[in-house]
Amino acid sequence: MILRGQLRDVCLDEVRLDHVNLRRSTGERVVFDHVNLEGGDLHAAHFMTTCFFDCNLIGADVSESKLPGARFHGSDLLELKGGEYLRDIVIDSAQVLPLAHRVFAGLNIRVDDEREANGTEQA
């Protein structure tokens, strides 16, 4: 499904939009509530004052998106593509680790508990 263009003052509630194409779409005051957006394409989308409440965003692409002030409470952000582009958004405390993994991956930050690159300590 393709939802291109401008969405304004829209509430989508309990619908399936998996693999939806919102690429380069714009919107203002849009609410996605219990919406399946799994694998959705939000590449370079620009949504102002938008809420993604309890949505499935697994594998969605938000690369180059601008979603200032967007609220993602209760949404599944696993395997999100382009998480490093999510600036000025609001998440709940349960979403910190899943989102951090995607942001770290996008910024090529690795977590490694070994002090030395080869795994051996120097004297």
N, C-alpha and C positions, 0 to 999 in steps of 0.2 A: 504494500500500500504506500502511496506517495501522498504526503500532506505538505505540499509546498506553498509558498506564499506567506501571507501574514495572518497570524492567528491573534485575535484580540478579544479579551473578555470571554474566554472559553473554559468550560469545565468538562473534562473527560473523566468519567467515573466507571470503574469496573469494565473496561473494554480491552480487547486483545489487539495490540498494535505491534506484535513481535515482527521484527525486521522492517519496521516502518522507515520510510525515507523522509527525514526532515532536514536533509542536507541544505544548508544555506537559507533555511527558513527563518523568519523573524516572528516574534510574538511579544505580547504584553498582557500581563494579568491572566496567565494561563495556569490552570490547575490540572495536573495529572494525578488522579486519586485511585489507587489500586489498579493501575494500568500495567499491562504486560508490554514492556518496551524492549524485551530481550533481543539482542542483536540489532537494535535500531541504529540508524545512521543519523546522528545529529552533528555531523562534521560541519564546522563553521556556522552553526546555527547561532542566532542571537535572540535570546529571550530575556525580557525584563520582568521582574516581579513575578516569577514563576515558581510553582510548587510541584515537587515530585513526591507525593506522600504515599508510602507503602507500595512503591512501584518495583517491578522487576526490571533492572537495568543491566542484567548480566550480559557481558559481551557487547554492550552498546558502545558506539564510537562517538566520543565528545571532543575529538581532536579539533583544535582551533576554535572551539565554541566559546561564546561569551554569554555567561549566565549570571550576571551580577545580582547578588541578593537571593538567588535561587535557594529554596529549602528542600532538602532531600530526606527528611525524617522518615525512618522506617523502611527506606528503599534498599534493595540489594544491589550493592555496587561492586560485586565480585567480577573480576576479569574485565573491568571497564577499560576501554582503550582511550588513551589521551588524557588520563586523569591529571597530568601535570598542567593542563590548560584550565582546570577548574579553579578560578580565582574569585575571591569575594563571595563564596557560597556558604551555606549553613548546613551542618550535618549534626546528627546526634552522637552521643559518646560511643554508642555501639558500632558506629561506622568508621571510627578513627583507624583501626588497624587494617580493615579491608581496603580502604581508600589509600592509606599510606603505602601499601605494597604496590599499588598501581602507579602512584606518583613517583615513588622511588625507582620503579622499573623505567618509567618514561624519562627520568633524569639520569639514568644509568648509575644509580646509587645501589651498591651491594652491601649486604650485612654479612660480616665475616668476623667470628670471634677470635680467629688466629691473629696474633700480633705481627707475625712475619708473613710475607707473601708466599713463602714456600712451606709454611707451617712449622718451622723449627725456630727455637729461641736462640738468640746470639748471646754469648757470655759477656 
